[in-house]
Amino acid sequence: MTNWKDIFKKETEITNEELLKYLDKDISEDEMNAIEQKMAISDFENDAIEGLAQLKSKENIIAITNTLNQQLKKQISRSHKRNKKRKIQDQQWLIVAVLAVLLLSVVGYFLIHYYR
């Protein structure tokens, strides 16, 4: 693996066109064997093909994947917006407040212990 940050990227990835051709059995035996070898390497892709094979209308596969991708993009953009709202905008005031509390704690400690 050349890039350690990209742990999910594989060299043997099955393309959408290959998946559709495999499901329609519109490929040669050699191509079918190559796709099956790629499926044997990845459990995820094997499960994906099994799930796609169970769909009754093969024509809707592209429409379903486009809909799922759009929903996923919406969900991701919502979570990014939510994360931006959660961030503290004025961190300088936060630092000043924490330092003030620490200073008051230290002063209070010395006042209590030295004026007994």
Biopython code that builds the backbone (N, CA, C, O; Angstrom):
import numpy as np
from Bio.PDB.StructureBuilder import StructureBuilder

atoms = [
    (1, "MET", "N", (0.857, -1.163, 0.000)),
    (1, "MET", "CA", (0.000, 0.000, 0.000)),
    (1, "MET", "C", (0.906, 1.229, 0.000)),
    (1, "MET", "O", (1.720, 1.409, 0.905)),
    (2, "THR", "N", (0.760, 2.052, -0.998)),
    (2, "THR", "CA", (1.660, 3.188, -1.128)),
    (2, "THR", "C", (1.253, 4.344, -0.237)),
    (2, "THR", "O", (2.123, 5.049, 0.275)),
    (3, "ASN", "N", (-0.017, 4.561, -0.037)),
    (3, "ASN", "CA", (-0.471, 5.673, 0.786)),
    (3, "ASN", "C", (-1.125, 5.118, 2.043)),
    (3, "ASN", "O", (-2.186, 4.498, 1.970)),
    (4, "TRP", "N", (-0.505, 5.333, 3.183)),
    (4, "TRP", "CA", (-1.016, 4.759, 4.414)),
    (4, "TRP", "C", (-2.291, 5.438, 4.887)),
    (4, "TRP", "O", (-3.012, 4.870, 5.707)),
    (5, "LYS", "N", (-2.596, 6.643, 4.391)),
    (5, "LYS", "CA", (-3.820, 7.328, 4.799)),
    (5, "LYS", "C", (-5.042, 6.787, 4.068)),
    (5, "LYS", "O", (-6.163, 6.911, 4.562)),
    (6, "ASP", "N", (-4.843, 6.201, 2.923)),
    (6, "ASP", "CA", (-5.941, 5.706, 2.102)),
    (6, "ASP", "C", (-6.056, 4.201, 2.278)),
    (6, "ASP", "O", (-5.674, 3.435, 1.394)),
    (7, "ILE", "N", (-6.586, 3.777, 3.426)),
    (7, "ILE", "CA", (-6.593, 2.359, 3.753)),
    (7, "ILE", "C", (-7.674, 1.583, 3.030)),
    (7, "ILE", "O", (-7.585, 0.358, 2.940)),
    (8, "PHE", "N", (-8.700, 2.257, 2.509)),
    (8, "PHE", "CA", (-9.788, 1.555, 1.857)),
    (8, "PHE", "C", (-9.590, 1.416, 0.360)),
    (8, "PHE", "O", (-10.343, 0.688, -0.287)),
    (9, "LYS", "N", (-8.621, 2.076, -0.202)),
    (9, "LYS", "CA", (-8.392, 2.011, -1.643)),
    (9, "LYS", "C", (-7.677, 0.714, -1.967)),
    (9, "LYS", "O", (-6.657, 0.375, -1.367)),
    (10, "LYS", "N", (-8.235, 0.000, -2.929)),
    (10, "LYS", "CA", (-7.644, -1.262, -3.325)),
    (10, "LYS", "C", (-7.260, -1.188, -4.790)),
    (10, "LYS", "O", (-7.836, -0.419, -5.560)),
    (11, "GLU", "N", (-6.300, -1.979, -5.158)),
    (11, "GLU", "CA", (-5.891, -2.026, -6.554)),
    (11, "GLU", "C", (-6.875, -2.841, -7.378)),
    (11, "GLU", "O", (-6.957, -2.651, -8.591)),
    (12, "THR", "N", (-7.618, -3.736, -6.758)),
    (12, "THR", "CA", (-8.520, -4.635, -7.470)),
    (12, "THR", "C", (-9.964, -4.195, -7.282)),
    (12, "THR", "O", (-10.783, -4.963, -6.776)),
    (13, "GLU", "N", (-10.277, -3.008, -7.671)),
    (13, "GLU", "CA", (-11.622, -2.494, -7.492)),
    (13, "GLU", "C", (-12.468, -2.824, -8.714)),
    (13, "GLU", "O", (-12.014, -2.685, -9.850)),
    (14, "ILE", "N", (-13.694, -3.260, -8.475)),
    (14, "ILE", "CA", (-14.614, -3.583, -9.562)),
    (14, "ILE", "C", (-15.377, -2.309, -9.922)),
    (14, "ILE", "O", (-15.936, -1.655, -9.041)),
    (15, "THR", "N", (-15.405, -1.957, -11.193)),
    (15, "THR", "CA", (-16.101, -0.755, -11.628)),
    (15, "THR", "C", (-17.593, -1.031, -11.760)),
    (15, "THR", "O", (-18.033, -2.180, -11.789)),
    (16, "ASN", "N", (-18.358, 0.054, -11.839)),
    (16, "ASN", "CA", (-19.806, -0.087, -11.989)),
    (16, "ASN", "C", (-20.169, -0.783, -13.298)),
    (16, "ASN", "O", (-21.102, -1.585, -13.348)),
    (17, "GLU", "N", (-19.426, -0.470, -14.350)),
    (17, "GLU", "CA", (-19.704, -1.100, -15.637)),
    (17, "GLU", "C", (-19.473, -2.613, -15.565)),
    (17, "GLU", "O", (-20.248, -3.398, -16.110)),
    (18, "GLU", "N", (-18.402, -3.002, -14.888)),
    (18, "GLU", "CA", (-18.123, -4.426, -14.728)),
    (18, "GLU", "C", (-19.223, -5.112, -13.930)),
    (18, "GLU", "O", (-19.623, -6.231, -14.251)),
    (19, "LEU", "N", (-19.715, -4.438, -12.884)),
    (19, "LEU", "CA", (-20.800, -5.012, -12.088)),
    (19, "LEU", "C", (-22.045, -5.238, -12.933)),
    (19, "LEU", "O", (-22.646, -6.311, -12.892)),
    (20, "LEU", "N", (-22.429, -4.217, -13.702)),
    (20, "LEU", "CA", (-23.637, -4.336, -14.516)),
    (20, "LEU", "C", (-23.488, -5.403, -15.595)),
    (20, "LEU", "O", (-24.417, -6.172, -15.842)),
    (21, "LYS", "N", (-22.317, -5.453, -16.240)),
    (21, "LYS", "CA", (-22.089, -6.485, -17.247)),
    (21, "LYS", "C", (-22.106, -7.877, -16.619)),
    (21, "LYS", "O", (-22.620, -8.825, -17.213)),
    (22, "TYR", "N", (-21.538, -7.997, -15.410)),
    (22, "TYR", "CA", (-21.514, -9.290, -14.726)),
    (22, "TYR", "C", (-22.932, -9.746, -14.392)),
    (22, "TYR", "O", (-23.270, -10.918, -14.556)),
    (23, "LEU", "N", (-23.759, -8.808, -13.922)),
    (23, "LEU", "CA", (-25.132, -9.163, -13.573)),
    (23, "LEU", "C", (-25.959, -9.528, -14.797)),
    (23, "LEU", "O", (-26.818, -10.408, -14.733)),
    (24, "ASP", "N", (-25.698, -8.852, -15.913)),
    (24, "ASP", "CA", (-26.421, -9.156, -17.153)),
    (24, "ASP", "C", (-25.823, -10.355, -17.883)),
    (24, "ASP", "O", (-26.384, -10.830, -18.870)),
    (25, "LYS", "N", (-24.685, -10.840, -17.395)),
    (25, "LYS", "CA", (-23.937, -11.931, -18.035)),
    (25, "LYS", "C", (-23.618, -11.582, -19.487)),
    (25, "LYS", "O", (-23.731, -12.405, -20.395)),
    (26, "ASP", "N", (-23.211, -10.310, -19.663)),
    (26, "ASP", "CA", (-22.909, -9.772, -20.993)),
    (26, "ASP", "C", (-21.395, -9.656, -21.193)),
    (26, "ASP", "O", (-20.915, -8.716, -21.826)),
    (27, "ILE", "N", (-20.650, -10.624, -20.644)),
    (27, "ILE", "CA", (-19.190, -10.583, -20.743)),
    (27, "ILE", "C", (-18.666, -11.968, -21.096)),
    (27, "ILE", "O", (-19.376, -12.971, -21.010)),
    (28, "SER", "N", (-17.409, -11.987, -21.492)),
    (28, "SER", "CA", (-16.800, -13.263, -21.855)),
    (28, "SER", "C", (-16.452, -14.054, -20.598)),
    (28, "SER", "O", (-16.514, -13.535, -19.483)),
    (29, "GLU", "N", (-16.094, -15.292, -20.792)),
    (29, "GLU", "CA", (-15.717, -16.161, -19.665)),
    (29, "GLU", "C", (-14.471, -15.640, -18.950)),
    (29, "GLU", "O", (-14.384, -15.705, -17.723)),
    (30, "ASP", "N", (-13.507, -15.123, -19.715)),
    (30, "ASP", "CA", (-12.286, -14.601, -19.100)),
    (30, "ASP", "C", (-12.588, -13.399, -18.213)),
    (30, "ASP", "O", (-12.071, -13.293, -17.101)),
    (31, "GLU", "N", (-13.432, -12.490, -18.714)),
    (31, "GLU", "CA", (-13.791, -11.317, -17.911)),
    (31, "GLU", "C", (-14.594, -11.722, -16.687)),
    (31, "GLU", "O", (-14.424, -11.150, -15.610)),
    (32, "MET", "N", (-15.472, -12.713, -16.850)),
    (32, "MET", "CA", (-16.259, -13.200, -15.722)),
    (32, "MET", "C", (-15.356, -13.818, -14.660)),
    (32, "MET", "O", (-15.569, -13.603, -13.467)),
    (33, "ASN", "N", (-14.364, -14.574, -15.077)),
    (33, "ASN", "CA", (-13.414, -15.159, -14.121)),
    (33, "ASN", "C", (-12.600, -14.086, -13.420)),
    (33, "ASN", "O", (-12.325, -14.200, -12.225)),
    (34, "ALA", "N", (-12.208, -13.038, -14.150)),
    (34, "ALA", "CA", (-11.433, -11.950, -13.542)),
    (34, "ALA", "C", (-12.267, -11.235, -12.487)),
    (34, "ALA", "O", (-11.763, -10.910, -11.412)),
    (35, "ILE", "N", (-13.539, -10.989, -12.787)),
    (35, "ILE", "CA", (-14.420, -10.322, -11.814)),
    (35, "ILE", "C", (-14.652, -11.218, -10.606)),
    (35, "ILE", "O", (-14.672, -10.733, -9.475)),
    (36, "GLU", "N", (-14.824, -12.497, -10.826)),
    (36, "GLU", "CA", (-15.023, -13.423, -9.705)),
    (36, "GLU", "C", (-13.781, -13.524, -8.828)),
    (36, "GLU", "O", (-13.898, -13.713, -7.617)),
    (37, "GLN", "N", (-12.603, -13.403, -9.413)),
    (37, "GLN", "CA", (-11.376, -13.384, -8.610)),
    (37, "GLN", "C", (-11.316, -12.109, -7.768)),
    (37, "GLN", "O", (-10.901, -12.147, -6.609)),
    (38, "LYS", "N", (-11.727, -10.989, -8.348)),
    (38, "LYS", "CA", (-11.770, -9.739, -7.575)),
    (38, "LYS", "C", (-12.793, -9.849, -6.448)),
    (38, "LYS", "O", (-12.566, -9.344, -5.348)),
    (39, "MET", "N", (-13.910, -10.503, -6.719)),
    (39, "MET", "CA", (-14.931, -10.691, -5.688)),
    (39, "MET", "C", (-14.412, -11.568, -4.559)),
    (39, "MET", "O", (-14.753, -11.351, -3.396)),
    (40, "ALA", "N", (-13.598, -12.550, -4.890)),
    (40, "ALA", "CA", (-13.062, -13.453, -3.874)),
    (40, "ALA", "C", (-12.122, -12.724, -2.922)),
    (40, "ALA", "O", (-11.987, -13.112, -1.762)),
    (41, "ILE", "N", (-11.476, -11.674, -3.405)),
    (41, "ILE", "CA", (-10.553, -10.903, -2.568)),
    (41, "ILE", "C", (-11.313, -10.045, -1.568)),
    (41, "ILE", "O", (-10.891, -9.899, -0.421)),
    (42, "SER", "N", (-12.432, -9.479, -2.002)),
    (42, "SER", "CA", (-13.151, -8.521, -1.171)),
    (42, "SER", "C", (-14.531, -9.056, -0.795)),
    (42, "SER", "O", (-15.359, -9.323, -1.666)),
    (43, "ASP", "N", (-14.771, -9.209, 0.502)),
    (43, "ASP", "CA", (-16.087, -9.635, 0.978)),
    (43, "ASP", "C", (-17.138, -8.573, 0.698)),
    (43, "ASP", "O", (-18.290, -8.897, 0.409)),
    (44, "PHE", "N", (-16.747, -7.304, 0.782)),
    (44, "PHE", "CA", (-17.680, -6.201, 0.550)),
    (44, "PHE", "C", (-18.238, -6.252, -0.872)),
    (44, "PHE", "O", (-19.448, -6.153, -1.079)),
    (45, "GLU", "N", (-17.345, -6.407, -1.844)),
    (45, "GLU", "CA", (-17.791, -6.453, -3.233)),
    (45, "GLU", "C", (-18.590, -7.718, -3.512)),
    (45, "GLU", "O", (-19.520, -7.697, -4.318)),
    (46, "ASN", "N", (-18.245, -8.795, -2.868)),
    (46, "ASN", "CA", (-19.004, -10.040, -3.009)),
    (46, "ASN", "C", (-20.428, -9.853, -2.489)),
    (46, "ASN", "O", (-21.388, -10.271, -3.136)),
    (47, "ASP", "N", (-20.562, -9.226, -1.322)),
    (47, "ASP", "CA", (-21.885, -8.959, -0.768)),
    (47, "ASP", "C", (-22.662, -7.979, -1.642)),
    (47, "ASP", "O", (-23.878, -8.104, -1.789)),
    (48, "ALA", "N", (-21.966, -7.008, -2.220)),
    (48, "ALA", "CA", (-22.632, -6.041, -3.085)),
    (48, "ALA", "C", (-23.228, -6.721, -4.306)),
    (48, "ALA", "O", (-24.363, -6.435, -4.687)),
    (49, "ILE", "N", (-22.484, -7.604, -4.910)),
    (49, "ILE", "CA", (-22.991, -8.306, -6.100)),
    (49, "ILE", "C", (-24.142, -9.235, -5.726)),
    (49, "ILE", "O", (-25.103, -9.356, -6.485)),
    (50, "GLU", "N", (-24.061, -9.891, -4.574)),
    (50, "GLU", "CA", (-25.170, -10.741, -4.137)),
    (50, "GLU", "C", (-26.432, -9.912, -3.918)),
    (50, "GLU", "O", (-27.528, -10.331, -4.289)),
    (51, "GLY", "N", (-26.274, -8.743, -3.317)),
    (51, "GLY", "CA", (-27.423, -7.868, -3.093)),
    (51, "GLY", "C", (-28.001, -7.348, -4.394)),
    (51, "GLY", "O", (-29.220, -7.302, -4.558)),
    (52, "LEU", "N", (-27.143, -6.957, -5.319)),
    (52, "LEU", "CA", (-27.620, -6.466, -6.609)),
    (52, "LEU", "C", (-28.300, -7.573, -7.405)),
    (52, "LEU", "O", (-29.251, -7.310, -8.140)),
    (53, "ALA", "N", (-27.832, -8.790, -7.270)),
    (53, "ALA", "CA", (-28.434, -9.908, -7.993)),
    (53, "ALA", "C", (-29.849, -10.186, -7.502)),
    (53, "ALA", "O", (-30.661, -10.736, -8.246)),
    (54, "GLN", "N", (-30.158, -9.817, -6.262)),
    (54, "GLN", "CA", (-31.492, -10.072, -5.716)),
    (54, "GLN", "C", (-32.511, -9.028, -6.155)),
    (54, "GLN", "O", (-33.712, -9.232, -5.977)),
    (55, "LEU", "N", (-32.054, -7.910, -6.729)),
    (55, "LEU", "CA", (-33.007, -6.907, -7.216)),
    (55, "LEU", "C", (-33.787, -7.472, -8.390)),
    (55, "LEU", "O", (-33.223, -8.122, -9.270)),
    (56, "LYS", "N", (-35.076, -7.220, -8.397)),
    (56, "LYS", "CA", (-35.919, -7.769, -9.456)),
    (56, "LYS", "C", (-35.771, -6.996, -10.756)),
    (56, "LYS", "O", (-35.747, -7.588, -11.835)),
    (57, "SER", "N", (-35.670, -5.673, -10.659)),
    (57, "SER", "CA", (-35.550, -4.873, -11.879)),
    (57, "SER", "C", (-34.120, -4.367, -12.002)),
    (57, "SER", "O", (-33.710, -3.456, -11.283)),
    (58, "LYS", "N", (-33.385, -4.948, -12.897)),
    (58, "LYS", "CA", (-31.975, -4.596, -13.077)),
    (58, "LYS", "C", (-31.820, -3.196, -13.675)),
    (58, "LYS", "O", (-30.766, -2.578, -13.524)),
    (59, "GLU", "N", (-32.850, -2.692, -14.349)),
    (59, "GLU", "CA", (-32.762, -1.376, -14.982)),
    (59, "GLU", "C", (-32.692, -0.251, -13.953)),
    (59, "GLU", "O", (-32.174, 0.826, -14.245)),
    (60, "ASN", "N", (-33.205, -0.493, -12.767)),
    (60, "ASN", "CA", (-33.254, 0.560, -11.747)),
    (60, "ASN", "C", (-31.990, 0.649, -10.903)),
    (60, "ASN", "O", (-31.913, 1.488, -10.006)),
    (61, "ILE", "N", (-31.010, -0.187, -11.165)),
    (61, "ILE", "CA", (-29.797, -0.196, -10.340)),
    (61, "ILE", "C", (-29.094, 1.152, -10.384)),
    (61, "ILE", "O", (-28.669, 1.667, -9.350)),
    (62, "ILE", "N", (-28.970, 1.724, -11.573)),
    (62, "ILE", "CA", (-28.284, 3.008, -11.699)),
    (62, "ILE", "C", (-29.078, 4.098, -10.993)),
    (62, "ILE", "O", (-28.496, 4.939, -10.309)),
    (63, "ALA", "N", (-30.391, 4.096, -11.148)),
    (63, "ALA", "CA", (-31.225, 5.098, -10.486)),
    (63, "ALA", "C", (-31.146, 4.967, -8.968)),
    (63, "ALA", "O", (-31.094, 5.968, -8.255)),
    (64, "ILE", "N", (-31.137, 3.741, -8.484)),
    (64, "ILE", "CA", (-31.050, 3.510, -7.037)),
    (64, "ILE", "C", (-29.699, 4.001, -6.502)),
    (64, "ILE", "O", (-29.644, 4.658, -5.462)),
    (65, "THR", "N", (-28.612, 3.682, -7.211)),
    (65, "THR", "CA", (-27.295, 4.128, -6.737)),
    (65, "THR", "C", (-27.183, 5.639, -6.779)),
    (65, "THR", "O", (-26.583, 6.232, -5.882)),
    (66, "ASN", "N", (-27.744, 6.280, -7.799)),
    (66, "ASN", "CA", (-27.708, 7.745, -7.843)),
    (66, "ASN", "C", (-28.493, 8.353, -6.682)),
    (66, "ASN", "O", (-28.049, 9.324, -6.070)),
    (67, "THR", "N", (-29.654, 7.785, -6.384)),
    (67, "THR", "CA", (-30.451, 8.269, -5.259)),
    (67, "THR", "C", (-29.705, 8.087, -3.942)),
    (67, "THR", "O", (-29.678, 8.995, -3.111)),
    (68, "LEU", "N", (-29.102, 6.922, -3.751)),
    (68, "LEU", "CA", (-28.338, 6.674, -2.523)),
    (68, "LEU", "C", (-27.157, 7.625, -2.396)),
    (68, "LEU", "O", (-26.874, 8.121, -1.306)),
    (69, "ASN", "N", (-26.461, 7.886, -3.510)),
    (69, "ASN", "CA", (-25.332, 8.819, -3.480)),
    (69, "ASN", "C", (-25.781, 10.226, -3.124)),
    (69, "ASN", "O", (-25.106, 10.913, -2.357)),
    (70, "GLN", "N", (-26.916, 10.669, -3.672)),
    (70, "GLN", "CA", (-27.425, 11.996, -3.349)),
    (70, "GLN", "C", (-27.801, 12.096, -1.877)),
    (70, "GLN", "O", (-27.493, 13.094, -1.225)),
    (71, "GLN", "N", (-28.462, 11.073, -1.350)),
    (71, "GLN", "CA", (-28.831, 11.074, 0.063)),
    (71, "GLN", "C", (-27.599, 11.081, 0.953)),
    (71, "GLN", "O", (-27.576, 11.755, 1.983)),
    (72, "LEU", "N", (-26.579, 10.337, 0.559)),
    (72, "LEU", "CA", (-25.343, 10.299, 1.334)),
    (72, "LEU", "C", (-24.657, 11.661, 1.331)),
    (72, "LEU", "O", (-24.162, 12.107, 2.367)),
    (73, "LYS", "N", (-24.622, 12.326, 0.177)),
    (73, "LYS", "CA", (-24.018, 13.661, 0.100)),
    (73, "LYS", "C", (-24.766, 14.661, 0.972)),
    (73, "LYS", "O", (-24.145, 15.491, 1.635)),
    (74, "LYS", "N", (-26.107, 14.588, 0.977)),
    (74, "LYS", "CA", (-26.897, 15.478, 1.831)),
    (74, "LYS", "C", (-26.586, 15.239, 3.304)),
    (74, "LYS", "O", (-26.417, 16.184, 4.075)),
    (75, "GLN", "N", (-26.514, 13.981, 3.681)),
    (75, "GLN", "CA", (-26.248, 13.645, 5.078)),
    (75, "GLN", "C", (-24.855, 14.106, 5.496)),
    (75, "GLN", "O", (-24.672, 14.607, 6.606)),
    (76, "ILE", "N", (-23.888, 13.939, 4.622)),
    (76, "ILE", "CA", (-22.524, 14.365, 4.940)),
    (76, "ILE", "C", (-22.452, 15.877, 5.043)),
    (76, "ILE", "O", (-21.785, 16.401, 5.935)),
    (77, "SER", "N", (-23.129, 16.595, 4.143)),
    (77, "SER", "CA", (-23.086, 18.060, 4.205)),
    (77, "SER", "C", (-23.780, 18.562, 5.468)),
    (77, "SER", "O", (-23.344, 19.551, 6.056)),
    (78, "ARG", "N", (-24.859, 17.891, 5.895)),
    (78, "ARG", "CA", (-25.520, 18.280, 7.145)),
    (78, "ARG", "C", (-24.597, 18.075, 8.339)),
    (78, "ARG", "O", (-24.553, 18.907, 9.244)),
    (79, "SER", "N", (-23.865, 16.974, 8.341)),
    (79, "SER", "CA", (-22.974, 16.722, 9.476)),
    (79, "SER", "C", (-21.812, 17.714, 9.478)),
    (79, "SER", "O", (-21.345, 18.109, 10.546)),
    (80, "HIS", "N", (-21.336, 18.124, 8.294)),
    (80, "HIS", "CA", (-20.279, 19.139, 8.242)),
    (80, "HIS", "C", (-20.790, 20.473, 8.769)),
    (80, "HIS", "O", (-20.081, 21.163, 9.502)),
    (81, "LYS", "N", (-22.011, 20.842, 8.404)),
    (81, "LYS", "CA", (-22.585, 22.094, 8.902)),
    (81, "LYS", "C", (-22.756, 22.034, 10.418)),
    (81, "LYS", "O", (-22.471, 23.006, 11.117)),
    (82, "ARG", "N", (-23.222, 20.894, 10.925)),
    (82, "ARG", "CA", (-23.407, 20.732, 12.361)),
    (82, "ARG", "C", (-22.073, 20.831, 13.101)),
    (82, "ARG", "O", (-21.999, 21.428, 14.175)),
    (83, "ASN", "N", (-21.024, 20.249, 12.528)),
    (83, "ASN", "CA", (-19.709, 20.303, 13.160)),
    (83, "ASN", "C", (-19.165, 21.725, 13.178)),
    (83, "ASN", "O", (-18.514, 22.126, 14.143)),
    (84, "LYS", "N", (-19.425, 22.492, 12.123)),
    (84, "LYS", "CA", (-18.973, 23.881, 12.101)),
    (84, "LYS", "C", (-19.687, 24.704, 13.165)),
    (84, "LYS", "O", (-19.086, 25.587, 13.776)),
    (85, "LYS", "N", (-20.971, 24.418, 13.389)),
    (85, "LYS", "CA", (-21.715, 25.152, 14.412)),
    (85, "LYS", "C", (-21.197, 24.831, 15.808)),
    (85, "LYS", "O", (-21.211, 25.690, 16.690)),
    (86, "ARG", "N", (-20.745, 23.612, 16.009)),
    (86, "ARG", "CA", (-20.270, 23.193, 17.323)),
    (86, "ARG", "C", (-18.927, 23.817, 17.699)),
    (86, "ARG", "O", (-18.606, 23.933, 18.882)),
    (87, "LYS", "N", (-18.156, 24.211, 16.715)),
    (87, "LYS", "CA", (-16.838, 24.765, 17.003)),
    (87, "LYS", "C", (-16.972, 26.094, 17.727)),
    (87, "LYS", "O", (-17.876, 26.880, 17.442)),
    (88, "ILE", "N", (-16.087, 26.333, 18.643)),
    (88, "ILE", "CA", (-16.087, 27.591, 19.379)),
    (88, "ILE", "C", (-15.438, 28.649, 18.489)),
    (88, "ILE", "O", (-14.298, 28.497, 18.050)),
    (89, "GLN", "N", (-16.187, 29.722, 18.230)),
    (89, "GLN", "CA", (-15.707, 30.745, 17.317)),
    (89, "GLN", "C", (-14.628, 31.629, 17.956)),
    (89, "GLN", "O", (-13.603, 31.913, 17.336)),
    (90, "ASP", "N", (-14.868, 32.060, 19.196)),
    (90, "ASP", "CA", (-13.937, 32.970, 19.861)),
    (90, "ASP", "C", (-13.113, 32.205, 20.881)),
    (90, "ASP", "O", (-13.456, 32.183, 22.063)),
    (91, "GLN", "N", (-12.046, 31.587, 20.446)),
    (91, "GLN", "CA", (-11.227, 30.817, 21.359)),
    (91, "GLN", "C", (-10.364, 31.715, 22.232)),
    (91, "GLN", "O", (-9.922, 31.287, 23.298)),
    (92, "GLN", "N", (-10.116, 32.941, 21.812)),
    (92, "GLN", "CA", (-9.328, 33.858, 22.633)),
    (92, "GLN", "C", (-10.046, 34.140, 23.944)),
    (92, "GLN", "O", (-9.413, 34.166, 25.000)),
    (93, "TRP", "N", (-11.359, 34.352, 23.894)),
    (93, "TRP", "CA", (-12.117, 34.601, 25.119)),
    (93, "TRP", "C", (-12.147, 33.364, 26.004)),
    (93, "TRP", "O", (-12.171, 33.478, 27.229)),
    (94, "LEU", "N", (-12.147, 32.222, 25.414)),
    (94, "LEU", "CA", (-12.119, 30.986, 26.186)),
    (94, "LEU", "C", (-10.805, 30.866, 26.952)),
    (94, "LEU", "O", (-10.794, 30.486, 28.122)),
    (95, "ILE", "N", (-9.717, 31.186, 26.298)),
    (95, "ILE", "CA", (-8.400, 31.129, 26.947)),
    (95, "ILE", "C", (-8.329, 32.133, 28.085)),
    (95, "ILE", "O", (-7.825, 31.814, 29.162)),
    (96, "VAL", "N", (-8.825, 33.341, 27.859)),
    (96, "VAL", "CA", (-8.826, 34.367, 28.900)),
    (96, "VAL", "C", (-9.679, 33.918, 30.080)),
    (96, "VAL", "O", (-9.282, 34.109, 31.229)),
    (97, "ALA", "N", (-10.828, 33.333, 29.822)),
    (97, "ALA", "CA", (-11.709, 32.886, 30.899)),
    (97, "ALA", "C", (-11.057, 31.770, 31.708)),
    (97, "ALA", "O", (-11.144, 31.769, 32.936)),
    (98, "VAL", "N", (-10.408, 30.825, 31.042)),
    (98, "VAL", "CA", (-9.742, 29.733, 31.753)),
    (98, "VAL", "C", (-8.595, 30.266, 32.599)),
    (98, "VAL", "O", (-8.422, 29.845, 33.743)),
    (99, "LEU", "N", (-7.814, 31.186, 32.050)),
    (99, "LEU", "CA", (-6.720, 31.776, 32.823)),
    (99, "LEU", "C", (-7.244, 32.559, 34.018)),
    (99, "LEU", "O", (-6.641, 32.522, 35.090)),
    (100, "ALA", "N", (-8.357, 33.268, 33.851)),
    (100, "ALA", "CA", (-8.937, 34.029, 34.961)),
    (100, "ALA", "C", (-9.399, 33.090, 36.074)),
    (100, "ALA", "O", (-9.185, 33.378, 37.252)),
    (101, "VAL", "N", (-10.023, 31.984, 35.718)),
    (101, "VAL", "CA", (-10.474, 31.016, 36.724)),
    (101, "VAL", "C", (-9.279, 30.410, 37.447)),
    (101, "VAL", "O", (-9.309, 30.241, 38.666)),
    (102, "LEU", "N", (-8.228, 30.082, 36.702)),
    (102, "LEU", "CA", (-7.026, 29.531, 37.339)),
    (102, "LEU", "C", (-6.386, 30.554, 38.276)),
    (102, "LEU", "O", (-5.965, 30.205, 39.379)),
    (103, "LEU", "N", (-6.310, 31.793, 37.853)),
    (103, "LEU", "CA", (-5.726, 32.842, 38.693)),
    (103, "LEU", "C", (-6.542, 33.039, 39.960)),
    (103, "LEU", "O", (-5.980, 33.155, 41.050)),
    (104, "LEU", "N", (-7.854, 33.076, 39.827)),
    (104, "LEU", "CA", (-8.708, 33.223, 41.014)),
    (104, "LEU", "C", (-8.569, 32.014, 41.940)),
    (104, "LEU", "O", (-8.610, 32.165, 43.161)),
    (105, "SER", "N", (-8.407, 30.834, 41.381)),
    (105, "SER", "CA", (-8.224, 29.643, 42.216)),
    (105, "SER", "C", (-6.921, 29.716, 42.998)),
    (105, "SER", "O", (-6.892, 29.396, 44.186)),
    (106, "VAL", "N", (-5.852, 30.130, 42.345)),
    (106, "VAL", "CA", (-4.557, 30.238, 43.020)),
    (106, "VAL", "C", (-4.612, 31.315, 44.096)),
    (106, "VAL", "O", (-4.126, 31.097, 45.206)),
    (107, "VAL", "N", (-5.189, 32.465, 43.792)),
    (107, "VAL", "CA", (-5.308, 33.549, 44.778)),
    (107, "VAL", "C", (-6.171, 33.091, 45.940)),
    (107, "VAL", "O", (-5.830, 33.359, 47.092)),
    (108, "GLY", "N", (-7.268, 32.415, 45.680)),
    (108, "GLY", "CA", (-8.134, 31.911, 46.740)),
    (108, "GLY", "C", (-7.410, 30.905, 47.624)),
    (108, "GLY", "O", (-7.571, 30.915, 48.844)),
    (109, "TYR", "N", (-6.618, 30.042, 47.014)),
    (109, "TYR", "CA", (-5.850, 29.067, 47.789)),
    (109, "TYR", "C", (-4.884, 29.763, 48.752)),
    (109, "TYR", "O", (-4.809, 29.417, 49.931)),
    (110, "PHE", "N", (-4.147, 30.746, 48.232)),
    (110, "PHE", "CA", (-3.196, 31.457, 49.089)),
    (110, "PHE", "C", (-3.903, 32.254, 50.171)),
    (110, "PHE", "O", (-3.413, 32.319, 51.298)),
    (111, "LEU", "N", (-5.026, 32.853, 49.865)),
    (111, "LEU", "CA", (-5.769, 33.610, 50.887)),
    (111, "LEU", "C", (-6.280, 32.714, 51.993)),
    (111, "LEU", "O", (-6.242, 33.093, 53.164)),
    (112, "ILE", "N", (-6.750, 31.553, 51.650)),
    (112, "ILE", "CA", (-7.286, 30.643, 52.659)),
    (112, "ILE", "C", (-6.170, 30.071, 53.530)),
    (112, "ILE", "O", (-6.337, 29.982, 54.747)),
    (113, "HIS", "N", (-5.049, 29.685, 52.952)),
    (113, "HIS", "CA", (-3.988, 29.026, 53.724)),
    (113, "HIS", "C", (-3.067, 29.991, 54.458)),
    (113, "HIS", "O", (-2.485, 29.604, 55.472)),
    (114, "TYR", "N", (-2.913, 31.188, 54.010)),
    (114, "TYR", "CA", (-1.979, 32.101, 54.693)),
    (114, "TYR", "C", (-2.651, 33.045, 55.678)),
    (114, "TYR", "O", (-1.963, 33.650, 56.499)),
    (115, "TYR", "N", (-3.958, 33.191, 55.627)),
    (115, "TYR", "CA", (-4.652, 34.062, 56.573)),
    (115, "TYR", "C", (-5.493, 33.280, 57.558)),
    (115, "TYR", "O", (-6.567, 33.748, 57.937)),
    (116, "ARG", "N", (-5.065, 32.143, 57.976)),
    (116, "ARG", "CA", (-5.759, 31.357, 58.996)),
    (116, "ARG", "C", (-5.403, 31.815, 60.355)),
    (116, "ARG", "O", (-5.896, 31.265, 61.340)),
]
sb = StructureBuilder()
sb.init_structure("model")
sb.init_model(0)
sb.init_chain("A")
sb.init_seg("    ")
for serial, (resi, resn, name, xyz) in enumerate(atoms, 1):
    if name == "N":
        sb.init_residue(resn, " ", resi, " ")
    sb.init_atom(name, np.array(xyz, "f"), 0.0, 1.0, " ", f" {name:<3s}", serial, name[0])
structure = sb.get_structure()
